[in-house]
Amino acid sequence: MDWTHQDATEKPPATDLGNRIIKVNHAGEHGAVNIYTGQILLARVTAPHMVAELCEFRSHEQRHRAIFRAELERRGRPRCRSYHLCGAGGLVLGLVTGLFGSAAISATTTAVESVVLRHLEHQLEVLRGNDPDAVIAIASIVAEEQQHHDQSLAHGQTRSFWARLLDPIVTNSTEAVIWMGMRL
């Protein structure tokens, strides 16, 4: 079909890049849900004052995952091949950091969300004008991801041992998972 002569009710097809980004974001949100699940399990003992916040963050991530799942279904696309890897990796990361308490939990969230926010902003730039449905889905989660980052940063753990140790590990791992997901 010649999209230059479309009628007002038709939409141009989603871009391949938009499809891949939505798939990777869906897998990433699954990983985030599992990070918080693992942290909540252990924070009940190691950082009970954080459990309510972690539960709130997990509920946001569950909603984000549902947004991207709905967009995948609308596009007729399967989930990313990295979906289960993101889930397993997220759970392990959540359990390990939850074991070490509030400083490790805060450092992990700050590092993950820094990478996520950078990628979301880049995605919005490259998709704007090319895939409006992807832009809507991505833009709908940015404020909550920023909230997770800012609240975790506000815990004041940026100079802790755990922040110095975990930041490069979590940042590089998150970047690697995104890179791999875009290529699967």
Secondary structure, 3 states (H helix, E strand, C coil): CCHHHCCCCCCCCCCHHHHHHHHHHHHHHHHHHHHHHHHHHHHHHHCHHHHHHHHHHHHHHHHHHHHHHHHHHHHCCCCCCCHHHHHHHHHHHHHHHHHCCHHHHHHHHHHHHHHHHHHHHHHHHHHCCCCHHHHHHHHHHHHHHHHHHHHHHHCCCCCCHHHHHHHHHHHHHHHHHHHHHHHC
